[in-house]
Amino acid sequence: MRPDANAANLHALLLDRITETCREFGLESLTTTVRSVSNFAAQNRYLDVAVLGQFKAGKSSFINSLIGQPVLPVGSIPVTSVITRVTYGPAEKATVVFNDDSRRAITLAELGDYVSEAGNPENQKDVFLVDVEVPSLADIKDLRLVDTPGIGSVWAHNTETTTSWFPETGGAILLISAERPISEGELSLLQEVHRFTPELCIVISKVDLFTEAQVSQIESFTRTVVERTLGRAFPVVRFSAFADSTGYARQVREQVLRPLAAHRQEIFSRVLDRKVATLAESCLAYLDIAYQASSRAESEREKLKQAILDEHLNSGFIRRDLQLITASYKEKTREAVRSYLEQFRQGIEERVMQDFARCVPTWRGNLYRLTRQYERWLREVLTAELQEILLEEDKSFDLLNAVRKHLTFYLRSFRERLGHNLLQVLGVQMKGEEWDISLRELRKPDISISRSFESHLDMLWFLFPMFIFRPLFERHFARQVPYEVEKNLHRLTSGLTERINKEMDALMEQALAYMNEELRTIELLLSEQRGNSGAILARMEDIRSLSSRLQDSGQGGGGEVGEGAAG
């Protein structure tokens, strides 16, 4: 077993050296990660287990099954970019933490007012996260389940990037649907998580939709793909929110969560080892650049900078490239959305007309009252129809995911070009980084219903005896239905197009921020001599020595917990 006190001292020493190095050499690319890893090292109380997955993957339902009660909002309410953490407590309790560090105690019934899109649209209440305590997690009290809004949403949370969250994660459960094979985005997510924690588990949901033979094939395929991608096997377990959810949840707790809780301290040390080692590798790669450049004269270093940061590696060129990429997608957005929504028009008209024929005989009163009843009915029925489309549609995600993939590929190409130039000019091998552009949950546009009489004819209700004119007005209302359906689908097309294009711009800015931060760091290392070669080399040897000692201190105590643990 590792000497914990010695390991803790080594962790602290190594983090101090890396923090000092980042400050001295201006390593902006690492400062956020250093802060997050330091936070993880300092909070040695819980092991945070993040539940990850695509939008609408059923993460909240999954956590509710593990808890044994419907604590988190589910169903038709999409969540915002607010993270919810659930752990054991002797009594039910929830605490909202705001971005200004203030706190508010709430009941579990009020949770949706802070974490759901309906209760807190676009996080207008400025919530940082919500902590929930429930007695039912007594057997895994050393764990904290973290509900994330979906792949991407968490990365944008509180303006932090991907690496700001994973360094603080102790373990991760990736929820994937049995309805589709594990995607490239999900594999990329696993790779990024694995850089900072070895404690991973894949849960295949919606297994009730398939036969036993089919589920076995899905499990086998998932294991093979994940092992090929990450070079090792991970637990793959089943789940269904509709068929024996209690039994499946019990299996997840027994096979994954309880082993993690039982060996929390050992796992915490191993996970921290992984985080600090990953951070040290990145720091050494940057120091190597500084070391190679430090022995060159100023004029020579300027030539080196020009050779490495060539015409294709400057912010102006990159921004133009990214603008061209996003513009090419934005040109197609409106037609893609219009074509998608048009397929629903006839069905909506038919259902609305059927409901109109059912409801109109129940409306009573003069023309003014009849008109208000009609408008209220039309607003409710059309809102329900269009909201159903918005909740089920994947067109927005498909369009944005296409841009995300293209930008991620561009990021990878940028990194490869930068690494190639550094290798050719300085002989420095940069550590490979997996950058992933993140998607946020798209806020859906509102739905609007016009007045039935633009000229306010209904205000002259006393001129129209209803026993004579009611059939005329009913036909007028009926003729309006197709127009209102078409108008609102048109509005929906415009609203979705505007918001999708806005998110495309946000994706572009996210990619640009990644690259500009990296370029600033490299340029600083090449332009300024922050110490002589001997001093830089000594710092590198110090970090390597501490990393080696930390690795040696973990021998015999840092192995896997067992087949049942997440990783």
JOWO-V726544 format. One record per residue. N is the residue number from 1. OMEGA is omega in radians with two decimals (none if undefined). Layout:
n-><N/N>
omega-><OMEGA/OMEGA>
This chain:
n-><1/2/3/4/5/6/7/8/9/10/11/12/13/14/15/16/17/18/19/20/21/22/23/24/25/26/27/28/29/30/31/32/33/34/35/36/37/38/39/40/41/42/43/44/45/46/47/48/49/50/51/52/53/54/55/56/57/58/59/60/61/62/63/64/65/66/67/68/69/70/71/72/73/74/75/76/77/78/79/80/81/82/83/84/85/86/87/88/89/90/91/92/93/94/95/96/97/98/99/100/101/102/103/104/105/106/107/108/109/110/111/112/113/114/115/116/117/118/119/120/121/122/123/124/125/126/127/128/129/130/131/132/133/134/135/136/137/138/139/140/141/142/143/144/145/146/147/148/149/150/151/152/153/154/155/156/157/158/159/160/161/162/163/164/165/166/167/168/169/170/171/172/173/174/175/176/177/178/179/180/181/182/183/184/185/186/187/188/189/190/191/192/193/194/195/196/197/198/199/200/201/202/203/204/205/206/207/208/209/210/211/212/213/214/215/216/217/218/219/220/221/222/223/224/225/226/227/228/229/230/231/232/233/234/235/236/237/238/239/240/241/242/243/244/245/246/247/248/249/250/251/252/253/254/255/256/257/258/259/260/261/262/263/264/265/266/267/268/269/270/271/272/273/274/275/276/277/278/279/280/281/282/283/284/285/286/287/288/289/290/291/292/293/294/295/296/297/298/299/300/301/302/303/304/305/306/307/308/309/310/311/312/313/314/315/316/317/318/319/320/321/322/323/324/325/326/327/328/329/330/331/332/333/334/335/336/337/338/339/340/341/342/343/344/345/346/347/348/349/350/351/352/353/354/355/356/357/358/359/360/361/362/363/364/365/366/367/368/369/370/371/372/373/374/375/376/377/378/379/380/381/382/383/384/385/386/387/388/389/390/391/392/393/394/395/396/397/398/399/400/401/402/403/404/405/406/407/408/409/410/411/412/413/414/415/416/417/418/419/420/421/422/423/424/425/426/427/428/429/430/431/432/433/434/435/436/437/438/439/440/441/442/443/444/445/446/447/448/449/450/451/452/453/454/455/456/457/458/459/460/461/462/463/464/465/466/467/468/469/470/471/472/473/474/475/476/477/478/479/480/481/482/483/484/485/486/487/488/489/490/491/492/493/494/495/496/497/498/499/500/501/502/503/504/505/506/507/508/509/510/511/512/513/514/515/516/517/518/519/520/521/522/523/524/525/526/527/528/529/530/531/532/533/534/535/536/537/538/539/540/541/542/543/544/545/546/547/548/549/550/551/552/553/554/555/556/557/558/559/560/561/562/563/564/565/566/567>
omega-><-3.09/2.99/-2.99/-3.11/3.14/3.13/-3.14/3.10/3.14/3.07/-3.09/3.13/-3.10/3.10/3.08/3.14/-3.12/3.10/3.13/3.14/3.11/3.14/-3.08/-3.03/3.09/-3.11/-3.09/-3.09/-3.05/-2.98/-3.14/3.14/3.10/-3.14/-3.10/3.11/3.10/3.08/3.12/-3.12/-3.06/-3.01/-3.01/3.08/3.11/2.92/-3.13/3.09/-3.10/3.04/-3.03/3.09/3.12/3.02/3.08/3.12/3.13/-3.09/-3.13/3.09/3.12/-3.14/3.09/3.10/3.10/3.14/-3.11/3.11/-3.08/-3.10/-3.05/3.11/3.14/3.06/-3.00/-3.11/3.09/-3.11/3.09/3.11/3.13/3.12/3.10/-3.14/-3.08/3.13/-3.12/2.97/-3.10/3.11/3.11/-3.05/3.06/-3.14/3.09/3.07/-3.10/-3.09/3.08/3.11/3.04/-3.06/3.11/3.08/3.12/3.04/3.10/3.12/-3.13/-3.04/-3.13/3.13/-3.08/-3.07/-3.14/3.11/3.14/-3.09/-3.08/-3.06/3.14/3.12/3.13/-3.14/3.03/-3.14/3.08/3.06/3.09/3.08/-3.12/3.07/3.11/-3.12/-3.00/-3.14/-3.07/-3.10/3.09/-3.02/3.12/3.11/3.04/-3.13/-3.07/3.11/-3.14/-3.05/-3.11/3.10/3.13/-3.06/-3.09/-3.10/3.13/-3.08/3.10/3.10/3.14/3.13/-3.08/-3.04/3.12/-3.11/-3.06/3.12/3.12/-3.11/3.12/3.13/-3.11/3.02/3.12/3.13/3.08/-3.10/3.07/-3.09/3.14/3.13/3.09/-2.98/3.08/3.12/3.13/3.08/3.09/3.10/3.12/3.12/-3.12/3.11/-3.05/3.08/-3.03/3.07/3.07/-3.03/-3.10/3.08/3.08/3.08/3.10/-3.09/3.11/-3.13/3.13/-3.12/-3.02/3.09/3.12/-3.13/-3.13/3.13/3.10/3.10/3.12/3.11/-3.11/3.13/-3.12/3.13/-3.10/-3.10/-3.12/-3.14/3.12/-3.09/-3.03/3.08/3.09/-3.09/3.08/3.10/3.05/-3.10/-3.05/3.06/2.99/3.12/-3.02/-3.12/3.12/-3.14/3.12/3.13/3.12/3.12/3.11/3.11/3.12/3.13/-3.08/-3.04/-3.01/-2.94/-3.11/3.04/3.08/-3.12/-3.10/-3.09/-3.01/-3.07/3.13/-3.14/3.10/3.14/-3.14/3.12/3.12/3.04/-3.11/-3.10/-3.10/3.13/3.11/3.12/3.14/3.12/3.13/3.14/3.14/3.12/3.11/3.12/3.12/3.08/3.12/-3.14/-3.13/-3.10/-3.00/-3.10/-3.11/3.05/-3.10/-3.13/3.13/3.13/3.08/3.08/3.11/3.14/3.14/3.14/-3.11/3.13/-3.05/-3.03/3.13/-3.12/2.99/-2.97/3.13/3.13/-3.11/3.13/3.12/3.11/-3.11/3.10/3.10/3.13/-3.10/3.13/-3.13/3.10/-3.10/3.10/-3.06/-3.00/-3.03/-3.12/3.12/3.13/-3.14/-3.13/-3.13/-3.09/-3.10/-3.11/-3.12/-2.94/-3.08/3.14/3.12/3.13/-3.10/-3.12/3.13/3.12/3.08/3.13/3.09/3.14/3.13/-2.99/-3.00/3.12/-3.09/-3.10/-3.08/3.01/3.13/-3.06/-3.13/-3.12/3.11/-3.13/-3.14/3.11/3.12/-3.10/3.12/3.11/-3.10/3.13/-3.11/-3.06/3.12/3.08/3.14/-3.13/-3.07/3.06/3.11/3.09/-3.09/-3.12/-3.07/-2.97/3.09/-3.08/3.13/-3.13/-3.13/-3.12/-3.13/-3.14/3.09/3.09/-3.14/3.14/-3.13/-3.14/3.08/3.07/3.12/3.07/-3.14/3.12/3.08/-3.12/3.13/3.13/3.11/3.12/3.11/-3.14/3.12/3.14/-3.11/-3.02/-3.06/-3.07/-3.11/3.10/3.13/3.07/-3.13/3.11/3.06/3.09/-3.14/3.07/-3.00/3.08/3.02/3.04/-3.11/3.08/-3.04/3.13/3.13/-3.13/-3.06/3.10/-3.12/2.97/-3.10/3.14/-3.12/-3.10/-3.14/3.11/-3.08/3.11/3.12/-3.03/-3.07/3.12/-3.00/3.05/-3.01/3.14/3.08/-2.94/-3.06/3.12/3.12/-3.12/3.09/3.09/3.08/3.11/-3.11/3.13/3.14/-3.01/3.14/3.12/-3.12/3.09/-3.12/-3.13/-3.10/3.02/3.08/3.10/3.13/3.08/-3.13/-3.13/3.12/3.13/-3.13/-3.07/3.08/3.14/3.08/3.11/3.06/3.07/3.12/3.08/3.13/3.14/3.10/3.11/-3.13/3.13/3.07/-3.01/3.12/3.11/3.12/3.14/3.12/-3.14/-3.13/-3.12/3.12/-3.14/-3.12/-3.00/-3.03/3.12/-3.04/3.14/3.14/-3.06/-3.12/-3.13/3.13/3.12/3.12/3.11/3.12/3.13/3.11/-3.14/3.11/-3.12/3.12/3.10/3.14/3.12/3.12/3.11/3.13/-3.11/-3.13/-3.12/3.13/-3.13/-3.04/3.14/-3.13/3.14/-3.11/-3.09/-3.08/-3.09/-3.13/3.11/none>
